[in-house]
Amino acid sequence: MNQSQFFDVARPIRLGDLAAHIGAELTLQNLADREVESISPIYRAGPLDICYIQSKKSASELKECHAGAVICPPELKSVIPNGLPALVTDKPQLGFARISALLYPDAMRPQSAVPLSAGVSPQAVVDPSAVIEKSVEIGPFAVIGPRVAIGAGSRILSGAVIGADVKIGRNATIAAQASVSNALIGNNVIIHPGARIGQDGFGYAPGPAGMVKLPQVGRVIIQDDVEIGANTTIDRGAMDDTIIGEGTKIDNLVQIGHNVEIGRHCGIVSQVGIAGSTKIGDGVMIGGQAGLNGHIEVGSGVQIAAKSGVYVSIPAGARVGGNPARPIRIHLREIAETMKRASNAGEKQGE
């Protein structure tokens, strides 16, 4: 049962087609023609839903599962109830994500509050010098500045502001009330509502009469397939560029300072702050509310736990946590010891 009133299902899809789409084994081939039309958690899945399971922790929920199908890893194939078709894959969450995208394509990007068609809304303001390719959609009250270039298939939603000389690639989405200035944006980029891209960074020189502002004259370069969350801010470079690498995903409410360089396919969770001129390698994962000092380097493949304070450079492949950040084993051991001491103290008080 589809419980969403905001996103329509594109179409029902056969289990056989879904298995082929994600490269999974369908356990009950006689049910290859069964169709599903929505996604659901296991506990409330109905006959038209597909769900997924990743670990044995949720295996008990399968006993009462009425889903049309379930996606599972090979090691859990044996716990799937008889009669419930399973799509068996080594990466069930990835498979579920790919199937969800087929069923709900409109949920993959921010949507306009009013219907848009290819072309410019009469309520938008577009400078005559802007170059707008075919099939671009520009919503009401959007502002497109001088010499802007926007590639085919891109969508600029209501109230977005695109500053002078900005270049936006193809099939990009700039959501409502976002602002982009001093930036070069690649293909397939998604910028969510309220994001601020390319404003000046925090640069001041102390003087006898107080702080003197340093002009920030660099750019922001956002490569292909990047997604930037709502109300995230990415400062332009002071003199060089702030760079967000291909495929990187940035959550809501993240602050990225000037001259920061972030590599390819990184994941940065909400409320992270990255100070200026920090360099981050490829495939780095940063947990929520972590803070990174400026002018340090974080090697490729690093994992930083939530709420960590990173003050010095981190070598490639390291896993760190805590404040100050240290190897994750030490951090977790310290947490366990602290909890043990607190528990013992509580027991003594209760005697």
N, C-alpha and C positions, 0 to 999 in steps of 0.2 A: 504494500500500500504506500503510495507516494504521499507523504505528509507535508510536502513543501507547497505553499501557496505562492511562492515567489519565483520558482524556476520550473518551467515546463520540461517534461521529458521529450527528448528529440524524437524517439521512436522505440518501440519494443525491439529487443534484439535476441536472436536465438543463442542458446548456450553453446552450440557447436561453433558459431561465429565468434563468440566471446573467447572460447578456448583457443581458437586459432589466432585471435588478435593478440593475446598475451603469451602465446606459446605454452599453454598449459595442457595437461592431460585431463580429459573429461572422463570421470569414472563410470558413468552410466550412459553409454553411447546410445541406448534406446531412447534417451530423453534429450538428444541433441537438438530436436526441434522445439523443445520447451522455450518459451520466451519470458524474459524478465524486463521490467520497465523502470525500476527504481532501485536505490541503494538503501540499506538499513543496518543498524546494529543487530547483533544476533538475537537479543532478547525480545525484539518486537518485529522481527522479519516475518513477512507474509509470503504467500505463494508467488507473487509477482516481484519479490525483492531478491537481491543478491547481497550477501554479507561476506565477511572474511574473518579468519581466526589465525593468530600468529603463534600462540603458546598454549600449553596445557592449562594455564590458569583459567581460561574461558571454556574449557571443554565441557564443564557441567551444564553450561547454558545450551549446548547443542541438544541435550535430551528433550527439551521442549521447543526446539527450533522448527518453525514452519516455513522456512525460506524456500524460494524456488531453487536456489543453489548456494553453495558456500565455497569460498576460495581458501585453500589451506596449503601448508607446506607438506612435503612427503612424509615427515615423521608423525604427522597428525592424521594421516589418511585412515589409519585403523580406528580412530575414535569417531569418525563420521557415522551417524546413524544409518541403518539400512534404508534405502529408498530416497535418501537425500543426495542429489548429485553434487559432486565436488569437482572444482577446477584446481588441479594439483600443480603447484609451481614453487620453485625455490624462494621466490620473493612475493609472498601473498599481498603485502601492503602495496607494493609497486603495481601488481596486477589489478588490485582494487582501484587504485588511482587512475589507471589507464581506462578501465571500464567505466568508472564514474565520469570521466571526461567525455566518453562516447554518449552516455545517457544524458548528461547535463552540460552541453557545450557552452551555454550562456553563463554558467557559473564560473567559467575559467578566467573571465576578465570583468572589470567593472562595466556596468551597463548604464546607458543613459536613462534619466528619469522620464524623458519624453521620447517618443519614437523618432529615430533619425533615418534619413535616407542619404545616399551618396550625394555629396555637395555641401554647400555652405548655408547654414541657417541665415535667413534675412536679419536675424537679431544678433548675429556675430559681427565682430569688427575685424576685418582682414586688410592689412596694408596692401596697397596695389603692387608693391614690389615683391610680395611673397610669392613663392613658387609652390603651387599645390598640385600634386599629381592626381590622375584620375582615381575615382572611387574613394577618395578621402572624405570623411564625415567631420563636420565642424558644427558643434552644438550651439544653442542659444547662449548669448552673452560671453562666448569665448572671445579672446583677444589674441590676434596673430600679428606680431610686430614686423617691422621692415626687414626685408631680405631673408625672412624665414623660408626654409625648404622643408616640405613634408612629403614623405613617400607614399606610394599607392597603398590603399587598404588600411591606412592609419585612421584613428578616431580621436578627435579632440573634443572632450565632453564639456558640458555646460560650465561656464565660468572659469575655465582654465585660461591661464595667461602664458603665452609663449613669447619670450623676449626677442629683441632684435638679433638677427644673424644666427639664431639657433637652427640646427639641422636635425631633423627627425627622420629615421629610416622608415622602412615599409612594415606594415602590419603592427604598428605600435599603438598602444592605448594610453592616452593621457587623461586621467579621470577628473571628475568635477572638482573645481577650486584648487587644482594643483597649479604650481607655477614653475616654469623652466626658463632659466636665463643662462647665458654664457656657457652653453652646453652643446655637445655633439652626442646625439642619441642614436643607437644602432637599430637593427631590425628586431621585430618581435619583442620589444621592450614593453613592460607594463608598469605604469606609475599610478599608484592608487590615490584616492581623494586627499587633498590637503598637503601632499608632499611638497617640499620646497627644494628645488634643485638649482644650484648655481648662485645662491646669495653669497655675500662676502663672509669670510671666516672671521674668527676672533683674533685680530692682530693689532696690537698697540705697543708703542714704545713709551716707557716712562720718561717724563720731562719735568722740569722745575715747576711747571704750572699744572701738572697732572698727566693723564694718559693721552698720548697723541696717536691718532688713528693711522695705521699703515694701509695704504690702498692695496686691495687684492685684485690682481689683474690677470690671473690664470683662468683656466677653464675646468669644466667637468666633462669627462669622457665616459660614457656609459656604453659598454659593448653589447653585442647581440644577446637576446634571450635573458636579460636581467629583469627581475621583478623587484619593485621598491614599494614598501608598505605605506599605509596611510600615516600622514603627519610625520614622516621621516624627513630629516634635513641632511643634505649633502652640500657642503661648502665648496665653492670654487677654489682653485689653487691661488696661493699668494702670488707666485711668479710662474711656477711650473703647473702641472695639471693634477687634479684629483681624478683617479681612475677606478672604475668599477669593472672588473673582468667578466668575460663572457659566462653566462649561465648562473651567475651569483644571485642568490635570493636573500632579500633584506626585509625584515619584518617591520611592523608598525613602530613608530616612536623611537627610531634609532638616530643617533647623531654621529655624523662622519665629518671630521674636521678637514681643513684645507691641506692639500698636497698628500692626502692619504692615498695609497695604492693598494687595492684589493685584487687578489688574483681570480682565477677562473673557478666556478662551481663551489663557491663558499656559501655557508649558511650562517646568517647573523640574526639572532633572536631579539625580541622586543626590549627596548630600553638599554641597549648596549651603547656605550659612548667610546668613540675612537678619536684620540687627540691627534693633532696635526702631524703630518710627515711620517706617520707610521706606515710600514710596508708589510703587507700580509700576503702570504703565498697562496698556492692553489689548494682547493679542497679543505679549507680551514673551517671549523665549526665553533661558533662562539655562543655560549648560553646566555640567557636573559640577564640583564642588569650587570653584565660584566663591564669593567672599565679598563681601557688600554691607554697607557702612557704614550706621549708623543715621542717621535724620533727613535722608535725601536723597530725591530724586525721580528715577524712571526713566521716561522718556516712552514712549508707546505705540509698538509695533513695534520696540523696541530688541532687538538680539541681542548677548548677552554670551558670549564664548568661555569654554571650560572653563579652570579654574584662575585665572581673572581676579580681581584685587582692585579693587573699585569703591569709591572713597573720596568721590567728588563726584557731583553730579547729572548725568544724561545726557539730552540732548535727544531728542525723539521721532525714531524712524527710524534712529538711529545704530547702527553695528556696531563693537564695541570688543573688545579683548583685552589680556592682559598684566597685570602687576602693577608699578606702578599701571596701571589700564585706560586705553588710549588708542585712537585710531582703528585699525581692524583692519589697514588697509594699512601703517601705520607699524609695528604689532606684527609682522606677517608679514615685513616688510622687515628688521626687527631680528633675527628668528629666522634668516632666510636669511644675513644677514651674519655672525652668530655661528657658524653651521654652517660657513660658508666659511672663517672664521678658524681654527676648530678643525681643519678638514681640512688647511689649509695648514701649521698647526703640526705636525700628525702627519706630513706629508710631509717636513718639515725634520728631524724627529727620526729619520726612517727613512733619511736620507741618510748 
